[in-house]
């Protein structure tokens, strides 16, 4: 997804880089009765902010045991 997006080369005139970049945080939960949609959103949000802190164009997948940088 990141390579497809970067291949679009979308201009961002207000940015120092002059290009639009994306950061993605993702979470996958297995249905086990203990999961709630709010938990999914909260963890994905944490992954997103970790991706942003890691630099532009990052994808972070939250695994129940750890964060995985993709």
PDB file of N, CA, C and O in Angstrom:
ATOM      1  N   UNK A   1       0.824  -1.175   0.000  1.00  0.00           N
ATOM      2  CA  UNK A   1       0.000   0.000   0.000  1.00  0.00           C
ATOM      3  C   UNK A   1       0.879   1.254   0.000  1.00  0.00           C
ATOM      4  O   UNK A   1       0.599   2.216  -0.715  1.00  0.00           O
ATOM      5  N   UNK A   2       1.943   1.234   0.808  1.00  0.00           N
ATOM      6  CA  UNK A   2       2.825   2.399   0.856  1.00  0.00           C
ATOM      7  C   UNK A   2       3.495   2.653  -0.487  1.00  0.00           C
ATOM      8  O   UNK A   2       3.610   3.802  -0.913  1.00  0.00           O
ATOM      9  N   UNK A   3       3.939   1.591  -1.158  1.00  0.00           N
ATOM     10  CA  UNK A   3       4.617   1.780  -2.443  1.00  0.00           C
ATOM     11  C   UNK A   3       3.649   2.281  -3.508  1.00  0.00           C
ATOM     12  O   UNK A   3       4.025   3.092  -4.354  1.00  0.00           O
ATOM     13  N   UNK A   4       2.410   1.806  -3.474  1.00  0.00           N
ATOM     14  CA  UNK A   4       1.401   2.289  -4.426  1.00  0.00           C
ATOM     15  C   UNK A   4       1.148   3.766  -4.188  1.00  0.00           C
ATOM     16  O   UNK A   4       1.106   4.555  -5.132  1.00  0.00           O
ATOM     17  N   UNK A   5       0.979   4.142  -2.923  1.00  0.00           N
ATOM     18  CA  UNK A   5       0.704   5.539  -2.599  1.00  0.00           C
ATOM     19  C   UNK A   5       1.879   6.430  -2.981  1.00  0.00           C
ATOM     20  O   UNK A   5       1.682   7.490  -3.575  1.00  0.00           O
ATOM     21  N   UNK A   6       3.096   6.015  -2.648  1.00  0.00           N
ATOM     22  CA  UNK A   6       4.252   6.853  -2.977  1.00  0.00           C
ATOM     23  C   UNK A   6       4.429   6.978  -4.487  1.00  0.00           C
ATOM     24  O   UNK A   6       4.944   7.985  -4.973  1.00  0.00           O
ATOM     25  N   UNK A   7       4.003   5.955  -5.229  1.00  0.00           N
ATOM     26  CA  UNK A   7       4.070   6.007  -6.685  1.00  0.00           C
ATOM     27  C   UNK A   7       3.136   7.039  -7.297  1.00  0.00           C
ATOM     28  O   UNK A   7       3.314   7.438  -8.447  1.00  0.00           O
ATOM     29  N   UNK A   8       2.142   7.471  -6.531  1.00  0.00           N
ATOM     30  CA  UNK A   8       1.219   8.496  -7.028  1.00  0.00           C
ATOM     31  C   UNK A   8       1.870   9.869  -7.078  1.00  0.00           C
ATOM     32  O   UNK A   8       1.466  10.724  -7.865  1.00  0.00           O
ATOM     33  N   UNK A   9       2.883  10.081  -6.234  1.00  0.00           N
ATOM     34  CA  UNK A   9       3.627  11.347  -6.194  1.00  0.00           C
ATOM     35  C   UNK A   9       2.694  12.553  -6.114  1.00  0.00           C
ATOM     36  O   UNK A   9       2.750  13.455  -6.949  1.00  0.00           O
ATOM     37  N   UNK A  10       1.841  12.552  -5.100  1.00  0.00           N
ATOM     38  CA  UNK A  10       0.899  13.651  -4.915  1.00  0.00           C
ATOM     39  C   UNK A  10       1.605  14.871  -4.331  1.00  0.00           C
ATOM     40  O   UNK A  10       2.302  14.771  -3.322  1.00  0.00           O
ATOM     41  N   UNK A  11       1.422  15.999  -4.963  1.00  0.00           N
ATOM     42  CA  UNK A  11       2.077  17.232  -4.540  1.00  0.00           C
ATOM     43  C   UNK A  11       1.413  17.798  -3.287  1.00  0.00           C
ATOM     44  O   UNK A  11       0.191  17.775  -3.146  1.00  0.00           O
ATOM     45  N   UNK A  12       2.259  18.313  -2.373  1.00  0.00           N
ATOM     46  CA  UNK A  12       1.787  18.984  -1.157  1.00  0.00           C
ATOM     47  C   UNK A  12       2.590  20.275  -1.042  1.00  0.00           C
ATOM     48  O   UNK A  12       3.677  20.283  -0.464  1.00  0.00           O
ATOM     49  N   UNK A  13       2.076  21.329  -1.573  1.00  0.00           N
ATOM     50  CA  UNK A  13       2.818  22.589  -1.672  1.00  0.00           C
ATOM     51  C   UNK A  13       3.170  23.189  -0.319  1.00  0.00           C
ATOM     52  O   UNK A  13       4.167  23.901  -0.207  1.00  0.00           O
ATOM     53  N   UNK A  14       2.366  22.915   0.718  1.00  0.00           N
ATOM     54  CA  UNK A  14       2.612  23.501   2.033  1.00  0.00           C
ATOM     55  C   UNK A  14       3.643  22.712   2.846  1.00  0.00           C
ATOM     56  O   UNK A  14       4.046  23.158   3.920  1.00  0.00           O
ATOM     57  N   UNK A  15       4.074  21.555   2.355  1.00  0.00           N
ATOM     58  CA  UNK A  15       5.015  20.705   3.083  1.00  0.00           C
ATOM     59  C   UNK A  15       6.448  20.994   2.654  1.00  0.00           C
ATOM     60  O   UNK A  15       6.704  21.351   1.504  1.00  0.00           O
ATOM     61  N   UNK A  16       7.376  20.834   3.592  1.00  0.00           N
ATOM     62  CA  UNK A  16       8.791  20.986   3.245  1.00  0.00           C
ATOM     63  C   UNK A  16       9.233  19.934   2.238  1.00  0.00           C
ATOM     64  O   UNK A  16      10.106  20.192   1.409  1.00  0.00           O
ATOM     65  N   UNK A  17       8.631  18.744   2.308  1.00  0.00           N
ATOM     66  CA  UNK A  17       8.973  17.674   1.365  1.00  0.00           C
ATOM     67  C   UNK A  17       8.315  17.847   0.004  1.00  0.00           C
ATOM     68  O   UNK A  17       8.744  17.256  -0.987  1.00  0.00           O
ATOM     69  N   UNK A  18       7.273  18.662  -0.031  1.00  0.00           N
ATOM     70  CA  UNK A  18       6.514  18.936  -1.258  1.00  0.00           C
ATOM     71  C   UNK A  18       5.731  17.735  -1.785  1.00  0.00           C
ATOM     72  O   UNK A  18       5.151  17.808  -2.868  1.00  0.00           O
ATOM     73  N   UNK A  19       5.706  16.628  -1.034  1.00  0.00           N
ATOM     74  CA  UNK A  19       4.962  15.434  -1.434  1.00  0.00           C
ATOM     75  C   UNK A  19       4.088  14.970  -0.268  1.00  0.00           C
ATOM     76  O   UNK A  19       4.462  15.124   0.894  1.00  0.00           O
ATOM     77  N   UNK A  20       2.929  14.405  -0.585  1.00  0.00           N
ATOM     78  CA  UNK A  20       2.054  13.822   0.426  1.00  0.00           C
ATOM     79  C   UNK A  20       2.642  12.468   0.830  1.00  0.00           C
ATOM     80  O   UNK A  20       3.014  11.663  -0.023  1.00  0.00           O
ATOM     81  N   UNK A  21       2.719  12.232   2.137  1.00  0.00           N
ATOM     82  CA  UNK A  21       3.171  10.937   2.652  1.00  0.00           C
ATOM     83  C   UNK A  21       2.088  10.377   3.569  1.00  0.00           C
ATOM     84  O   UNK A  21       1.223  11.114   4.043  1.00  0.00           O
ATOM     85  N   UNK A  22       2.141   9.069   3.816  1.00  0.00           N
ATOM     86  CA  UNK A  22       1.168   8.465   4.723  1.00  0.00           C
ATOM     87  C   UNK A  22       1.889   7.608   5.757  1.00  0.00           C
ATOM     88  O   UNK A  22       2.955   7.046   5.504  1.00  0.00           O
ATOM     89  N   UNK A  23       1.272   7.530   6.921  1.00  0.00           N
ATOM     90  CA  UNK A  23       1.688   6.612   7.973  1.00  0.00           C
ATOM     91  C   UNK A  23       0.458   5.800   8.334  1.00  0.00           C
ATOM     92  O   UNK A  23      -0.647   6.337   8.406  1.00  0.00           O
ATOM     93  N   UNK A  24       0.651   4.499   8.561  1.00  0.00           N
ATOM     94  CA  UNK A  24      -0.480   3.608   8.815  1.00  0.00           C
ATOM     95  C   UNK A  24      -0.239   2.826  10.095  1.00  0.00           C
ATOM     96  O   UNK A  24       0.846   2.289  10.314  1.00  0.00           O
ATOM     97  N   UNK A  25      -1.265   2.768  10.940  1.00  0.00           N
ATOM     98  CA  UNK A  25      -1.255   1.912  12.118  1.00  0.00           C
ATOM     99  C   UNK A  25      -2.373   0.901  11.970  1.00  0.00           C
ATOM    100  O   UNK A  25      -3.498   1.263  11.623  1.00  0.00           O
ATOM    101  N   UNK A  26      -2.076  -0.360  12.229  1.00  0.00           N
ATOM    102  CA  UNK A  26      -3.057  -1.417  12.002  1.00  0.00           C
ATOM    103  C   UNK A  26      -3.100  -2.359  13.195  1.00  0.00           C
ATOM    104  O   UNK A  26      -2.107  -2.529  13.903  1.00  0.00           O
ATOM    105  N   UNK A  27      -4.254  -2.967  13.408  1.00  0.00           N
ATOM    106  CA  UNK A  27      -4.445  -3.925  14.494  1.00  0.00           C
ATOM    107  C   UNK A  27      -5.356  -5.032  14.005  1.00  0.00           C
ATOM    108  O   UNK A  27      -6.332  -4.772  13.300  1.00  0.00           O
ATOM    109  N   UNK A  28      -5.050  -6.240  14.367  1.00  0.00           N
ATOM    110  CA  UNK A  28      -5.901  -7.381  14.050  1.00  0.00           C
ATOM    111  C   UNK A  28      -6.259  -8.082  15.349  1.00  0.00           C
ATOM    112  O   UNK A  28      -5.386  -8.377  16.165  1.00  0.00           O
ATOM    113  N   UNK A  29      -7.537  -8.345  15.538  1.00  0.00           N
ATOM    114  CA  UNK A  29      -7.993  -9.072  16.724  1.00  0.00           C
ATOM    115  C   UNK A  29      -8.694 -10.345  16.296  1.00  0.00           C
ATOM    116  O   UNK A  29      -9.433 -10.361  15.312  1.00  0.00           O
ATOM    117  N   UNK A  30      -8.460 -11.388  17.027  1.00  0.00           N
ATOM    118  CA  UNK A  30      -9.178 -12.637  16.801  1.00  0.00           C
ATOM    119  C   UNK A  30     -10.452 -12.605  17.643  1.00  0.00           C
ATOM    120  O   UNK A  30     -10.399 -12.236  18.816  1.00  0.00           O
ATOM    121  N   UNK A  31     -11.578 -12.977  17.077  1.00  0.00           N
ATOM    122  CA  UNK A  31     -12.820 -12.962  17.853  1.00  0.00           C
ATOM    123  C   UNK A  31     -12.766 -14.007  18.969  1.00  0.00           C
ATOM    124  O   UNK A  31     -12.732 -15.211  18.718  1.00  0.00           O
ATOM    125  N   UNK A  32     -12.759 -13.512  20.198  1.00  0.00           N
ATOM    126  CA  UNK A  32     -12.706 -14.440  21.326  1.00  0.00           C
ATOM    127  C   UNK A  32     -13.632 -14.027  22.462  1.00  0.00           C
ATOM    128  O   UNK A  32     -13.550 -14.577  23.561  1.00  0.00           O
ATOM    129  N   UNK A  33     -14.499 -13.077  22.210  1.00  0.00           N
ATOM    130  CA  UNK A  33     -15.440 -12.645  23.229  1.00  0.00           C
ATOM    131  C   UNK A  33     -14.884 -11.583  24.156  1.00  0.00           C
ATOM    132  O   UNK A  33     -15.650 -10.893  24.828  1.00  0.00           O
ATOM    133  N   UNK A  34     -13.552 -11.435  24.210  1.00  0.00           N
ATOM    134  CA  UNK A  34     -12.925 -10.445  25.078  1.00  0.00           C
ATOM    135  C   UNK A  34     -12.609  -9.161  24.320  1.00  0.00           C
ATOM    136  O   UNK A  34     -12.190  -8.171  24.920  1.00  0.00           O
ATOM    137  N   UNK A  35     -12.805  -9.174  23.019  1.00  0.00           N
ATOM    138  CA  UNK A  35     -12.454  -8.023  22.195  1.00  0.00           C
ATOM    139  C   UNK A  35     -13.651  -7.105  22.016  1.00  0.00           C
ATOM    140  O   UNK A  35     -14.795  -7.546  21.905  1.00  0.00           O
ATOM    141  N   UNK A  36     -13.354  -5.836  21.992  1.00  0.00           N
ATOM    142  CA  UNK A  36     -14.371  -4.807  21.835  1.00  0.00           C
ATOM    143  C   UNK A  36     -13.895  -3.853  20.746  1.00  0.00           C
ATOM    144  O   UNK A  36     -12.694  -3.601  20.638  1.00  0.00           O
ATOM    145  N   UNK A  37     -14.803  -3.317  19.938  1.00  0.00           N
ATOM    146  CA  UNK A  37     -14.385  -2.397  18.868  1.00  0.00           C
ATOM    147  C   UNK A  37     -13.539  -1.230  19.374  1.00  0.00           C
ATOM    148  O   UNK A  37     -12.621  -0.791  18.682  1.00  0.00           O
ATOM    149  N   UNK A  38     -13.835  -0.727  20.562  1.00  0.00           N
ATOM    150  CA  UNK A  38     -13.037   0.381  21.100  1.00  0.00           C
ATOM    151  C   UNK A  38     -11.590  -0.037  21.333  1.00  0.00           C
ATOM    152  O   UNK A  38     -10.677   0.768  21.156  1.00  0.00           O
ATOM    153  N   UNK A  39     -11.375  -1.289  21.730  1.00  0.00           N
ATOM    154  CA  UNK A  39     -10.016  -1.799  21.927  1.00  0.00           C
ATOM    155  C   UNK A  39      -9.274  -1.816  20.596  1.00  0.00           C
ATOM    156  O   UNK A  39      -8.108  -1.428  20.524  1.00  0.00           O
ATOM    157  N   UNK A  40      -9.945  -2.262  19.556  1.00  0.00           N
ATOM    158  CA  UNK A  40      -9.353  -2.299  18.223  1.00  0.00           C
ATOM    159  C   UNK A  40      -8.916  -0.901  17.791  1.00  0.00           C
ATOM    160  O   UNK A  40      -7.802  -0.716  17.301  1.00  0.00           O
ATOM    161  N   UNK A  41      -9.786   0.066  17.973  1.00  0.00           N
ATOM    162  CA  UNK A  41      -9.494   1.447  17.568  1.00  0.00           C
ATOM    163  C   UNK A  41      -8.361   2.026  18.407  1.00  0.00           C
ATOM    164  O   UNK A  41      -7.466   2.677  17.868  1.00  0.00           O
ATOM    165  N   UNK A  42      -8.389   1.800  19.713  1.00  0.00           N
ATOM    166  CA  UNK A  42      -7.356   2.332  20.603  1.00  0.00           C
ATOM    167  C   UNK A  42      -5.977   1.794  20.244  1.00  0.00           C
ATOM    168  O   UNK A  42      -5.010   2.553  20.174  1.00  0.00           O
ATOM    169  N   UNK A  43      -5.886   0.497  20.017  1.00  0.00           N
ATOM    170  CA  UNK A  43      -4.589  -0.110  19.700  1.00  0.00           C
ATOM    171  C   UNK A  43      -4.117   0.311  18.309  1.00  0.00           C
ATOM    172  O   UNK A  43      -2.929   0.576  18.120  1.00  0.00           O
ATOM    173  N   UNK A  44      -5.016   0.376  17.343  1.00  0.00           N
ATOM    174  CA  UNK A  44      -4.645   0.835  15.998  1.00  0.00           C
ATOM    175  C   UNK A  44      -4.163   2.279  16.051  1.00  0.00           C
ATOM    176  O   UNK A  44      -3.238   2.651  15.328  1.00  0.00           O
ATOM    177  N   UNK A  45      -4.782   3.094  16.899  1.00  0.00           N
ATOM    178  CA  UNK A  45      -4.367   4.487  17.060  1.00  0.00           C
ATOM    179  C   UNK A  45      -2.954   4.560  17.639  1.00  0.00           C
ATOM    180  O   UNK A  45      -2.143   5.374  17.198  1.00  0.00           O
ATOM    181  N   UNK A  46      -2.660   3.716  18.620  1.00  0.00           N
ATOM    182  CA  UNK A  46      -1.303   3.672  19.177  1.00  0.00           C
ATOM    183  C   UNK A  46      -0.299   3.278  18.099  1.00  0.00           C
ATOM    184  O   UNK A  46       0.790   3.848  18.018  1.00  0.00           O
ATOM    185  N   UNK A  47      -0.667   2.305  17.274  1.00  0.00           N
ATOM    186  CA  UNK A  47       0.213   1.877  16.184  1.00  0.00           C
ATOM    187  C   UNK A  47       0.428   3.011  15.186  1.00  0.00           C
ATOM    188  O   UNK A  47       1.536   3.195  14.682  1.00  0.00           O
ATOM    189  N   UNK A  48      -0.624   3.768  14.903  1.00  0.00           N
ATOM    190  CA  UNK A  48      -0.504   4.905  13.990  1.00  0.00           C
ATOM    191  C   UNK A  48       0.491   5.931  14.523  1.00  0.00           C
ATOM    192  O   UNK A  48       1.354   6.401  13.782  1.00  0.00           O
ATOM    193  N   UNK A  49       0.374   6.282  15.806  1.00  0.00           N
ATOM    194  CA  UNK A  49       1.284   7.280  16.360  1.00  0.00           C
ATOM    195  C   UNK A  49       2.713   6.759  16.441  1.00  0.00           C
ATOM    196  O   UNK A  49       3.655   7.540  16.309  1.00  0.00           O
ATOM    197  N   UNK A  50       2.894   5.470  16.652  1.00  0.00           N
ATOM    198  CA  UNK A  50       4.235   4.895  16.599  1.00  0.00           C
ATOM    199  C   UNK A  50       4.785   4.988  15.172  1.00  0.00           C
ATOM    200  O   UNK A  50       5.965   5.279  14.976  1.00  0.00           O
ATOM    201  N   UNK A  51       3.931   4.741  14.185  1.00  0.00           N
ATOM    202  CA  UNK A  51       4.351   4.870  12.784  1.00  0.00           C
ATOM    203  C   UNK A  51       4.776   6.301  12.489  1.00  0.00           C
ATOM    204  O   UNK A  51       5.795   6.523  11.834  1.00  0.00           O
ATOM    205  N   UNK A  52       4.006   7.273  12.966  1.00  0.00           N
ATOM    206  CA  UNK A  52       4.349   8.682  12.731  1.00  0.00           C
ATOM    207  C   UNK A  52       5.665   9.044  13.405  1.00  0.00           C
ATOM    208  O   UNK A  52       6.479   9.768  12.831  1.00  0.00           O
ATOM    209  N   UNK A  53       5.880   8.543  14.622  1.00  0.00           N
ATOM    210  CA  UNK A  53       7.118   8.827  15.341  1.00  0.00           C
ATOM    211  C   UNK A  53       8.322   8.161  14.675  1.00  0.00           C
ATOM    212  O   UNK A  53       9.453   8.618  14.841  1.00  0.00           O
ATOM    213  N   UNK A  54       8.086   7.092  13.926  1.00  0.00           N
ATOM    214  CA  UNK A  54       9.168   6.347  13.276  1.00  0.00           C
ATOM    215  C   UNK A  54       9.624   6.991  11.973  1.00  0.00           C
ATOM    216  O   UNK A  54      10.626   6.568  11.395  1.00  0.00           O
ATOM    217  N   UNK A  55       8.918   7.988  11.510  1.00  0.00           N
ATOM    218  CA  UNK A  55       9.284   8.664  10.273  1.00  0.00           C
ATOM    219  C   UNK A  55       8.191   8.542   9.234  1.00  0.00           C
ATOM    220  O   UNK A  55       7.222   7.805   9.414  1.00  0.00           O
ATOM    221  N   UNK A  56       8.355   9.258   8.164  1.00  0.00           N
ATOM    222  CA  UNK A  56       7.336   9.271   7.113  1.00  0.00           C
ATOM    223  C   UNK A  56       7.275   7.941   6.381  1.00  0.00           C
ATOM    224  O   UNK A  56       8.268   7.220   6.276  1.00  0.00           O
ATOM    225  N   UNK A  57       6.078   7.632   5.873  1.00  0.00           N
ATOM    226  CA  UNK A  57       5.912   6.449   5.048  1.00  0.00           C
ATOM    227  C   UNK A  57       6.085   5.138   5.795  1.00  0.00           C
ATOM    228  O   UNK A  57       6.693   4.204   5.272  1.00  0.00           O
ATOM    229  N   UNK A  58       5.562   5.056   7.006  1.00  0.00           N
ATOM    230  CA  UNK A  58       5.707   3.849   7.817  1.00  0.00           C
ATOM    231  C   UNK A  58       4.376   3.122   7.958  1.00  0.00           C
ATOM    232  O   UNK A  58       3.310   3.738   7.950  1.00  0.00           O
ATOM    233  N   UNK A  59       4.455   1.802   8.087  1.00  0.00           N
ATOM    234  CA  UNK A  59       3.290   0.960   8.357  1.00  0.00           C
ATOM    235  C   UNK A  59       3.625   0.131   9.591  1.00  0.00           C
ATOM    236  O   UNK A  59       4.583  -0.642   9.577  1.00  0.00           O
ATOM    237  N   UNK A  60       2.845   0.285  10.656  1.00  0.00           N
ATOM    238  CA  UNK A  60       3.051  -0.477  11.886  1.00  0.00           C
ATOM    239  C   UNK A  60       1.842  -1.364  12.113  1.00  0.00           C
ATOM    240  O   UNK A  60       0.709  -0.885  12.175  1.00  0.00           O
ATOM    241  N   UNK A  61       2.089  -2.659  12.236  1.00  0.00           N
ATOM    242  CA  UNK A  61       1.039  -3.641  12.519  1.00  0.00           C
ATOM    243  C   UNK A  61       1.157  -4.037  13.982  1.00  0.00           C
ATOM    244  O   UNK A  61       2.206  -4.513  14.414  1.00  0.00           O
ATOM    245  N   UNK A  62       0.087  -3.843  14.747  1.00  0.00           N
ATOM    246  CA  UNK A  62       0.101  -4.251  16.149  1.00  0.00           C
ATOM    247  C   UNK A  62      -0.263  -5.718  16.227  1.00  0.00           C
ATOM    248  O   UNK A  62      -1.330  -6.140  15.783  1.00  0.00           O
ATOM    249  N   UNK A  63       0.633  -6.472  16.793  1.00  0.00           N
ATOM    250  CA  UNK A  63       0.417  -7.885  17.066  1.00  0.00           C
ATOM    251  C   UNK A  63       0.145  -7.958  18.573  1.00  0.00           C
ATOM    252  O   UNK A  63       0.674  -7.135  19.320  1.00  0.00           O
ATOM    253  N   UNK A  64      -0.642  -8.892  19.029  1.00  0.00           N
ATOM    254  CA  UNK A  64      -0.975  -8.948  20.447  1.00  0.00           C
ATOM    255  C   UNK A  64       0.265  -9.088  21.323  1.00  0.00           C
ATOM    256  O   UNK A  64       0.221  -8.741  22.503  1.00  0.00           O
ATOM    257  N   UNK A  65       1.361  -9.585  20.778  1.00  0.00           N
ATOM    258  CA  UNK A  65       2.577  -9.735  21.572  1.00  0.00           C
ATOM    259  C   UNK A  65       3.559  -8.577  21.382  1.00  0.00           C
ATOM    260  O   UNK A  65       4.397  -8.333  22.250  1.00  0.00           O
ATOM    261  N   UNK A  66       3.465  -7.864  20.261  1.00  0.00           N
ATOM    262  CA  UNK A  66       4.394  -6.758  20.018  1.00  0.00           C
ATOM    263  C   UNK A  66       3.964  -5.953  18.803  1.00  0.00           C
ATOM    264  O   UNK A  66       3.031  -6.317  18.087  1.00  0.00           O
ATOM    265  N   UNK A  67       4.672  -4.849  18.592  1.00  0.00           N
ATOM    266  CA  UNK A  67       4.468  -4.043  17.398  1.00  0.00           C
ATOM    267  C   UNK A  67       5.401  -4.571  16.318  1.00  0.00           C
ATOM    268  O   UNK A  67       6.551  -4.912  16.597  1.00  0.00           O
ATOM    269  N   UNK A  68       4.916  -4.638  15.108  1.00  0.00           N
ATOM    270  CA  UNK A  68       5.723  -5.112  13.989  1.00  0.00           C
ATOM    271  C   UNK A  68       5.777  -4.012  12.951  1.00  0.00           C
ATOM    272  O   UNK A  68       4.741  -3.569  12.455  1.00  0.00           O
ATOM    273  N   UNK A  69       6.986  -3.565  12.616  1.00  0.00           N
ATOM    274  CA  UNK A  69       7.157  -2.551  11.578  1.00  0.00           C
ATOM    275  C   UNK A  69       7.201  -3.260  10.242  1.00  0.00           C
ATOM    276  O   UNK A  69       8.033  -4.142  10.032  1.00  0.00           O
ATOM    277  N   UNK A  70       6.312  -2.882   9.337  1.00  0.00           N
ATOM    278  CA  UNK A  70       6.229  -3.534   8.027  1.00  0.00           C
ATOM    279  C   UNK A  70       6.791  -2.604   6.974  1.00  0.00           C
ATOM    280  O   UNK A  70       6.820  -2.953   5.794  1.00  0.00           O
TER     281      UNK A  70
END
